[in-house]
Amino acid sequence: MASVTPHGSEAQISPAAQITIRRTSPDDVQLRQIVVKLDGKRVVDELMYGDTVTIPVTPGRHRLRVDNTWNWKTLDLDVAPGDHPKFLTINRAGRFTWFLVGTLGAGPMYVSIQPDL
């Protein structure tokens, strides 16, 4: 399992809370990077299939966004001190994705984010 270092993480030694995002689902098409943003700021440039990232956060309300440059999902969440919510993000093929990839070399892929239980 690969680990990705979020931007700016070197400055924080012991976070009050953390958010972890994995991209390890067998349902993932394993193509296209996912960009992770927290509160409008890019924290991960390329979350590739198999990667996991843990982001230190301050307690409070946050907006988490995953974006594969074609489609995006946004999740609003409240993080309490000491919390460590975990999420799974997945890139999925659409109905005509493989047809378009075969004919044009590219096709739509849809991103999702869900609690990682």
Backbone hydrogen bonds, N-H to C=O, Kabsch-Sander energy under -0.5 kcal/mol:
donor,donor_aa,acceptor,acceptor_aa,energy
2,A,50,G,-1.3
4,V,52,T,-2.4
7,H,43,V,-2.3
9,S,6,P,-1.5
11,A,8,G,-1.0
12,Q,9,S,-0.8
13,I,11,A,-0.5
17,A,57,V,-1.1
18,Q,83,D,-2.0
19,I,55,I,-2.2
20,T,85,P,-2.3
21,I,53,V,-2.8
22,R,87,F,-2.8
23,R,51,D,-2.2
28,D,25,S,-1.6
29,V,91,N,-2.3
34,I,47,L,-1.1
35,V,67,D,-3.5
36,V,44,V,-2.2
37,K,65,R,-2.9
38,L,41,K,-2.8
39,D,63,R,-3.2
41,K,38,L,-1.8
43,V,36,V,-2.8
44,V,36,V,-1.8
47,L,34,I,-2.6
48,M,46,E,-0.9
50,G,23,R,-3.8
51,D,48,M,-2.3
52,T,2,A,-1.4
53,V,21,I,-2.4
54,T,4,V,-0.6
55,I,19,I,-3.5
57,V,17,A,-2.7
60,G,79,V,-3.0
62,H,77,L,-3.2
64,L,62,H,-0.5
64,L,75,L,-3.2
65,R,37,K,-2.8
66,V,73,K,-2.3
67,D,35,V,-2.1
68,N,71,N,-2.5
70,W,71,N,-0.5
73,K,66,V,-2.3
75,L,64,L,-3.2
77,L,62,H,-2.8
79,V,60,G,-2.7
80,A,78,D,-0.5
82,G,16,A,-3.6
83,D,80,A,-2.3
87,F,20,T,-2.7
88,L,114,Q,-3.0
89,T,22,R,-2.8
90,I,112,S,-1.9
92,R,90,I,-0.6
92,R,110,Y,-3.3
94,G,108,P,-1.2
97,T,94,G,-0.8
100,L,96,F,-2.6
101,V,97,T,-2.9
102,G,98,W,-2.2
103,T,99,F,-1.9
104,L,100,L,-3.3
105,G,100,L,-1.0
105,G,101,V,-1.0
106,A,100,L,-0.9
110,Y,92,R,-3.2
112,S,90,I,-1.9
114,Q,88,L,-2.1
116,D,86,K,-2.7
117,L,115,P,-0.9
